[in-house]
C-alpha cells in the first residue's frame, strides 16, 4: 500500500484482479490519504487469485458490517473519531473472501 500512497490520491477503487496481490495492512489514515472527501475506498478482486488485504480488527480502528447479500461487499468503518472524521465516515468496501482479519 505504501507504493500506492506515494503515487496516487483521490481514488475510489483498487482492483486486484490481475495476478496475486497483497496490499498488506490498511489503516484509517491511509484510506483518508488515498480517497476524496467521501473517504470511501472499494477494493475488488476476482476471487480466483491469492489476493489479500489485512485488517486488524483487534486494534479498535475498524468495525465490520457484513454485506446485505452474498453479492454485496462487507463494509469496514472507523469505530471512533479519527483526524476529525466522525465515527462511521471512513469506509473500506471489500469482499470478505479477500480480507485477512486479525
C-alpha positions, 0 to 999 in steps of 0.5 A: 500500500505504501507504493500506492500512497506515494503515487496516487490520491483521490481514488475510489477503487483498487482492483486486484484482479490481475495476478496475486496481490497483497496490499498488506495492512490498511489503516484509517489514515491511509484510506483518508490519504488515498480517497476524496472527501467521501473517504470511501475506498472499494477494493475488488478482486476476482476471487480466483487469485491469492489476493489479500488485504489485512485488517486488524480488527483487534486494534479498535480502528475498524468495525465490520458490517457484513454485506446485505447479500452474498453479492454485496461487499462487507463494509469496514468503518472507523469505530471512533473519531479519527483526524476529525472524521466522525465515527462511521465516515471512513469506509473500506468496501471489500469482499470478505473472501479477500480480507485477512482479519486479525 
